[in-house]
Amino acid sequence: MSHVLVEKIGTKVNIGSINLGFLNRVIIDDILIYDQNGQKLLTSSRASVKIDLIPLLEGRVSISSAQLFGATIKAYKLTAESKPNYQFILDSLASKESTQKNELNFRIGSLIIRNGQLKYDQKDIKAAPNKLDLKHLNISDISAHIILNELTNDSLNLAIKKLSFKDACGLNLVSLSLKLEANRQQAHLRNFNLQLPETKLYIKDGIASYSFESDKLQLPSLQYSLALEPSVIRPADLSFIIPELRNFKNKIDLSLAVSGTSTSTRITNLQVSGRSIYLSANGSISNWQSKARWIADINSLTMQADGIKFISENLGHRMNIPIEITRLGNIKFKGSIGGYGKDIALKGALYTDNGAAKLTVGLHKNSFNGRIETSGINLGKIIDNAQLGIIAAKLDASGKAEIGNLKIKANGKIDRLDYNQYSYHNININGVIQKQNKQMSFNGKLNINDPNGKLQLNGDFSNIGRYPKMNLTASIVKRLRFH
């Protein structure tokens, strides 16, 4: 048997023993296949196959059962352009008549894999530690029970009863099961169950329709829909994708429906709930091939202060979360948010422990513009300035926010502004406010019509730097009592 394989694939092959079992079963022990560089490619303690003879006479390969125990595959390629070390096996199985199309008709009644291992490396690239890297796989404890009811050139009927494995990056697939039927017009996914250590995802039905032309998928024809039934995610189980999630150990309940085409996706009935978050929303994304456009209609978003702080501490550098967000306390939001490329627009009502506001905001990198209407929000706590307190205002604003530096151009009316423990009222402002660390400056016009005095200012003043600076023209109708 080994010399037949040597002749077929052209490399060294060792086989310990071959036994014929009952009813057309072949049992092969201690298999060892080398690659063309003399390195071990495949080892297996035992493989057995039971072939149905009558379909074979009809030109169909029908395997009633197959088992593979203790198999180890060591695959690699030297560079992205080079051929993998197993390519010679695929070439040996290919038809020598390049113009002839092979008619595929294949079936496996039951495939069982136990204690399998797969190692793959692209040798010119260094592996990323603790993160899934498809160029460097180290998969162990592979266990599977698979039924391939049909595989032809035009159709697939597959049932994965159970698949489990681990990867050195931290991925631990506890169980995967599904049923998939596909042909040249549509695909139907049923009873998709995926389990990670504390994550369970379930899709009852998923359907896709499409068309082929000259054996090429016509992407404009693609349409799909599926529903993620009530499921549970522990973000830490996904740390093999985003390592920063390893500390997110609280479970989140999740459900949604998805539909779309090759260029757009729509998400409806999105429900997310956990210890520190609740979200109900609908949304869509399109044109992701170039400059993505997306929008989310948020029916309700609630986040607890400890959850916001935790996200900021663990994902803040990845998501660029401003420190001021963590000072809002508990928040609730209802409205819409969308984006085009790196630009983001938001409109809605925000309720926090430090006050409420109606917001219309546009963001571009570190720059922003928009309008705020609030009957009272504690600005001092949010920007960490002990001299400031509550502000109630209707303002149009634009500016730039950077680490330790906030610059705002504001125009509108401030009904109340707390400063140095005094509340000023009826302030009209048109100017530029800048904050550097805990120091501030103002340049523009400021009219105050307070019950305790009236004041008109035009110019600038600043306590930024070593010495305060002031260049003002003032008109005092009634002296204000500054604090």
Secondary structure, 3 states (H helix, E strand, C coil): CHHHHHHHHCCCEEEEEEEECCCCEEEEEEEEEECCCCCEEEEEEEEEEEECHHHHHCCCEEEEEEEEECCEEEEEECCCCCCCCCHHHHHHHCCCCCCCCCCCEEEEEEEEEEEEEEEEEECCCCCCCCCCECCEEEEEEEEEEEEEEEEECCCEEEEEEEEEEEECCCCEEEEEEEEEEECCCEEEEEEEEEEECCEEEEEEEEEEECCEECCEECHHHCEEEEEEEEEEECHHHHCCCCHHHHHCCCCEEEEEEEEEECCEEEEEEEEEEECCEEEEEEEEEECCCCCCEEEEEEEEEEECHHHHHHHHHHHHHHHCCCHHHHHCCCEEEEEEEEEECCEEEEEEEEEECCEEEEEEEEEECCEEEEEEEEEEEEHHHHHCCCCEEEEEEEEEEEEEEECCEEEEEEEEEEEEEEECCEEEEEEEEEEEEEEECCEEEEEEEEEEEECCEEEEEEEEEECCCCCCEEEEEEEEEECCCCC
